[in-house]
């Protein structure tokens, strides 16, 4: 009977030891993932702000082009369209 109790205690201690090691591995992986997540969030934020600036620039360009086309003579419009086709 004593041998069975000693074996059970050893098994329980072994299980606790293995679980502790796994817990440490999971904690270290969790910290690494948190660091990667933070860096990805920063990158997304910077890309979002760059897109915002580009959207504003494109909007300004479209506004200027629309206004210029409204005020141009037909000859100027034709010349502008040929230039735009060549640059695209």
C-alpha positions in Angstrom: 0.0 0.0 0.0 2.8 2.4 0.8 4.4 1.7 -2.5 1.2 2.7 -4.3 0.9 5.9 -2.4 4.6 6.8 -3.1 4.0 6.1 -6.8 0.9 8.2 -6.9 2.7 11.1 -5.1 5.6 10.9 -7.5 3.2 10.9 -10.5 1.4 14.0 -9.1 4.7 15.8 -8.5 5.8 14.8 -12.0 2.5 16.1 -13.5 2.9 19.4 -11.6 6.4 19.8 -12.8 5.4 19.2 -16.5 2.5 21.6 -16.2 4.8 24.3 -14.8 7.2 23.9 -17.7 4.3 24.2 -20.1 2.9 27.2 -18.3 6.3 28.9 -18.6 6.5 28.2 -22.3 3.0 29.6 -22.8 3.8 32.7 -20.9 6.9 33.4 -23.0 5.0 32.8 -26.2 2.2 35.1 -25.0 4.8 37.9 -24.3 6.3 37.4 -27.8 2.9 37.6 -29.4 2.0 40.7 -27.5 5.2 42.4 -28.7 4.4 41.4 -32.3 0.8 42.5 -32.0 1.9 46.0 -30.7 4.4 46.4 -33.6 1.7 45.4 -36.1 -0.7 47.9 -34.6 1.9 50.7 -34.9 2.5 49.7 -38.5 -1.2 49.7 -39.3 -1.7 53.1 -37.7 1.2 54.6 -39.7 -0.1 53.2 -42.9 -3.6 54.5 -42.1 -2.3 58.0 -41.6 -0.3 57.8 -44.8 -3.4 56.7 -46.7 -5.3 59.6 -45.2 -2.7 62.1 -46.4 -2.8 60.5 -49.9 -6.6 60.6 -50.0 -6.4 64.4 -49.2 -3.9 64.9 -52.0 -5.9 63.0 -54.5 -9.0 64.9 -53.5 -7.2 68.2 -54.0 -5.9 67.1 -57.4 -9.4 66.0 -58.6 -10.9 69.2 -57.4 -8.3 71.3 -59.2 -8.7 69.3 -62.4 -12.5 69.5 -62.3 -12.4 73.3 -61.8 -9.7 73.8 -64.4 -11.7 71.8 -67.0 -14.8 73.8 -66.2 -13.0 77.1 -66.9 -11.0 75.9 -70.0 -11.6 76.7 -73.6 -12.3 73.6 -75.8 -8.8 73.8 -77.3 -7.3 73.7 -73.8 -9.5 70.8 -72.8 -8.4 68.8 -75.8 -4.7 69.5 -75.1 -5.2 68.5 -71.4 -6.9 65.2 -72.3 -4.1 64.3 -74.7 -1.5 65.1 -72.0 -3.5 63.0 -69.4 -3.7 60.1 -71.9 0.0 60.2 -72.5 0.9 60.2 -68.8 -1.4 57.4 -67.9 
